[in-house]
Amino acid sequence: MLREVARRLDEFVIERNLEAREAGLPLTKPSVIRVMGQTALIEAGVKLTLAATRDVDCTFDLESGVEREFRRLVALEGRELEPLGAEIWMPSETAYEPLYEGRFVTVLIADADAVLLSKALKAPAKNRALITEYLARGASQRFMDLAAKYSLDLEVFL
């Protein structure tokens, strides 16, 4: 879903910049969107039982007109940007992988281990089934290392 939204947003910025260039106006700067939470897991194709969500958790560096268009495009997909997305805690070790790299729009998704750690630490009751499933399937060593570093009590999920 987000790849298509990003492609359409990139086309929007390209057209906007062509019009600005013809009018002698400043061009729209490149945009970066960082996706976290459940949406990052869905977009990464993580093989876990994921609950459907309308919220898209992300932070972004967008000019106001591009942000409005991004919100509109996400809404057309039946989703909405999480208003508190910038407040989501992610470990400092979070790696962001490219989901879409266009001429003016880049969308990055947080790595699954970091997302799962964030969910386990910040909302353990809400995410108990998800984390339990992940542990049962064999959590990665990276997740286990992060869990130890951030003092995540894995017993809560067993």
KENU-173973 format. One record per residue (C-alpha): residue number from 0; residue in one letter; chain; x, y negated, z negated. Coordinates in steps of 0.02 Angstrom, whole numbers. Last residue first. Example, Ala and Ser with C-alpha at 12.3 -4.5 7.8 and 13.67 -1.06 7.14 Angstrom:
+-----+---+---+--------+--------+--------+
:   k : r : c :     c1 :     c2 :     c3 :
+-----+---+---+--------+--------+--------+
:   1 : s : A :    684 :     53 :   -357 :
:   0 : a : A :    615 :    225 :   -390 :
+-----+---+---+--------+--------+--------+
END
This chain:
+-----+---+---+--------+--------+--------+
:   k : r : c :     c1 :     c2 :     c3 :
+-----+---+---+--------+--------+--------+
: 157 : l : A :    289 :    842 :  -1404 :
: 156 : f : A :    265 :    660 :  -1358 :
: 155 : v : A :    291 :    580 :  -1529 :
: 154 : e : A :    444 :    693 :  -1552 :
: 153 : l : A :    528 :    591 :  -1415 :
: 152 : d : A :    564 :    451 :  -1538 :
: 151 : l : A :    637 :    317 :  -1423 :
: 150 : s : A :    790 :    241 :  -1505 :
: 149 : y : A :    833 :    125 :  -1358 :
: 148 : k : A :   1002 :    209 :  -1325 :
: 147 : a : A :    932 :    383 :  -1355 :
: 146 : a : A :    786 :    357 :  -1235 :
: 145 : l : A :    906 :    281 :  -1107 :
: 144 : d : A :   1016 :    436 :  -1116 :
: 143 : m : A :    864 :    551 :  -1102 :
: 142 : f : A :    799 :    453 :   -953 :
: 141 : r : A :    971 :    463 :   -869 :
: 140 : q : A :    978 :    650 :   -904 :
: 139 : s : A :    817 :    669 :   -806 :
: 138 : a : A :    659 :    731 :   -890 :
: 137 : g : A :    615 :    912 :   -863 :
: 136 : r : A :    437 :    951 :   -810 :
: 135 : a : A :    382 :    957 :   -992 :
: 134 : l : A :    463 :    788 :  -1026 :
: 133 : y : A :    371 :    707 :   -881 :
: 132 : e : A :    206 :    787 :   -931 :
: 131 : t : A :    226 :    724 :  -1110 :
: 130 : i : A :    270 :    551 :  -1044 :
: 129 : l : A :    112 :    544 :   -938 :
: 128 : a : A :     -1 :    616 :  -1073 :
: 127 : r : A :     64 :    496 :  -1206 :
: 126 : n : A :     52 :    339 :  -1098 :
: 125 : k : A :    -85 :    246 :  -1192 :
: 124 : a : A :    -22 :    306 :  -1361 :
: 123 : p : A :    160 :    265 :  -1321 :
: 122 : a : A :    129 :     87 :  -1259 :
: 121 : k : A :    292 :    -12 :  -1272 :
: 120 : l : A :    421 :    124 :  -1295 :
: 119 : a : A :    348 :    262 :  -1187 :
: 118 : k : A :    291 :    143 :  -1048 :
: 117 : s : A :    460 :     56 :  -1043 :
: 116 : l : A :    550 :    223 :  -1040 :
: 115 : l : A :    438 :    282 :   -898 :
: 114 : v : A :    473 :    125 :   -798 :
: 113 : a : A :    661 :    138 :   -827 :
: 112 : d : A :    664 :    321 :   -775 :
: 111 : a : A :    556 :    285 :   -622 :
: 110 : d : A :    669 :    153 :   -547 :
: 109 : a : A :    595 :    -19 :   -527 :
: 108 : i : A :    529 :    -63 :   -355 :
: 107 : l : A :    596 :   -200 :   -242 :
: 106 : v : A :    498 :   -299 :   -114 :
: 105 : t : A :    593 :   -417 :      1 :
: 104 : v : A :    506 :   -550 :    104 :
: 103 : f : A :    584 :   -674 :    226 :
: 102 : r : A :    652 :   -570 :    371 :
: 101 : g : A :    587 :   -407 :    300 :
: 100 : e : A :    653 :   -284 :    173 :
:  99 : y : A :    522 :   -168 :    100 :
:  98 : l : A :    532 :    -39 :    -39 :
:  97 : p : A :    709 :    -85 :    -90 :
:  96 : e : A :    768 :     -5 :   -252 :
:  95 : y : A :    775 :    -95 :   -418 :
:  94 : a : A :    885 :    -18 :   -553 :
:  93 : t : A :    835 :    -48 :   -733 :
:  92 : e : A :    986 :    -44 :   -849 :
:  91 : s : A :    927 :   -200 :   -943 :
:  90 : p : A :    776 :   -101 :  -1001 :
:  89 : m : A :    606 :   -167 :   -943 :
:  88 : w : A :    484 :   -266 :  -1048 :
:  87 : i : A :    332 :   -334 :   -959 :
:  86 : e : A :    310 :   -520 :   -989 :
:  85 : a : A :    325 :   -572 :   -807 :
:  84 : g : A :    177 :   -460 :   -766 :
:  83 : l : A :     62 :   -554 :   -884 :
:  82 : p : A :    -65 :   -601 :   -750 :
:  81 : e : A :    -59 :   -426 :   -676 :
:  80 : l : A :    -78 :   -451 :   -489 :
:  79 : e : A :   -241 :   -382 :   -424 :
:  78 : r : A :   -294 :   -230 :   -324 :
:  77 : g : A :   -436 :   -189 :   -205 :
:  76 : e : A :   -319 :   -189 :    -54 :
:  75 : l : A :   -389 :   -358 :      1 :
:  74 : a : A :   -343 :   -419 :   -173 :
:  73 : v : A :   -159 :   -380 :   -140 :
:  72 : l : A :   -168 :   -483 :     20 :
:  71 : r : A :   -248 :   -630 :    -70 :
:  70 : r : A :   -122 :   -626 :   -214 :
:  69 : f : A :     21 :   -622 :    -87 :
:  68 : e : A :    -58 :   -767 :      9 :
:  67 : r : A :    -70 :   -871 :   -150 :
:  66 : e : A :    111 :   -828 :   -195 :
:  65 : v : A :    168 :   -879 :    -21 :
:  64 : g : A :     84 :  -1047 :    -41 :
:  63 : s : A :    161 :  -1071 :   -213 :
:  62 : e : A :    339 :  -1027 :   -162 :
:  61 : l : A :    385 :   -853 :   -219 :
:  60 : d : A :    511 :   -782 :   -342 :
:  59 : f : A :    421 :   -632 :   -410 :
:  58 : t : A :    385 :   -525 :   -560 :
:  57 : c : A :    275 :   -375 :   -545 :
:  56 : d : A :    141 :   -266 :   -621 :
:  55 : v : A :      5 :   -229 :   -495 :
:  54 : d : A :   -158 :   -200 :   -586 :
:  53 : r : A :   -299 :   -100 :   -508 :
:  52 : t : A :   -242 :     63 :   -582 :
:  51 : a : A :   -273 :    245 :   -544 :
:  50 : a : A :   -195 :    357 :   -674 :
:  49 : l : A :    -38 :    449 :   -623 :
:  48 : t : A :    -15 :    636 :   -639 :
:  47 : l : A :    170 :    653 :   -601 :
:  46 : k : A :    265 :    684 :   -440 :
:  45 : v : A :    336 :    509 :   -419 :
:  44 : g : A :    298 :    444 :   -245 :
:  43 : a : A :    404 :    287 :   -267 :
:  42 : e : A :    252 :    179 :   -226 :
:  41 : i : A :    150 :    266 :   -362 :
:  40 : l : A :    288 :    250 :   -492 :
:  39 : a : A :    315 :     66 :   -449 :
:  38 : t : A :    126 :     38 :   -460 :
:  37 : q : A :    120 :    117 :   -632 :
:  36 : g : A :    241 :     -9 :   -705 :
:  35 : m : A :    364 :   -117 :   -611 :
:  34 : v : A :    372 :   -210 :   -446 :
:  33 : r : A :    502 :   -344 :   -410 :
:  32 : i : A :    452 :   -468 :   -274 :
:  31 : v : A :    583 :   -575 :   -185 :
:  30 : s : A :    541 :   -716 :    -66 :
:  29 : p : A :    650 :   -805 :     62 :
:  28 : k : A :    630 :   -994 :     70 :
:  27 : t : A :    489 :  -1077 :    166 :
:  26 : l : A :    560 :  -1196 :    295 :
:  25 : p : A :    567 :  -1384 :    272 :
:  24 : l : A :    465 :  -1486 :    397 :
:  23 : g : A :    514 :  -1540 :    573 :
:  22 : a : A :    339 :  -1504 :    639 :
:  21 : e : A :    401 :  -1367 :    757 :
:  20 : r : A :    510 :  -1294 :    618 :
:  19 : a : A :    364 :  -1296 :    496 :
:  18 : e : A :    250 :  -1205 :    619 :
:  17 : l : A :    383 :  -1071 :    650 :
:  16 : n : A :    411 :  -1060 :    462 :
:  15 : r : A :    226 :  -1030 :    427 :
:  14 : e : A :    222 :   -896 :    560 :
:  13 : i : A :    372 :   -807 :    484 :
:  12 : v : A :    301 :   -828 :    309 :
:  11 : f : A :    134 :   -748 :    359 :
:  10 : e : A :    223 :   -608 :    453 :
:   9 : d : A :    324 :   -572 :    294 :
:   8 : l : A :    162 :   -567 :    194 :
:   7 : r : A :     89 :   -443 :    318 :
:   6 : r : A :    242 :   -331 :    301 :
:   5 : a : A :    240 :   -348 :    112 :
:   4 : v : A :     56 :   -299 :    102 :
:   3 : e : A :     93 :   -150 :    214 :
:   2 : r : A :    239 :    -95 :    107 :
:   1 : l : A :    135 :   -126 :    -49 :
:   0 : m : A :      0 :      0 :      0 :
+-----+---+---+--------+--------+--------+
END
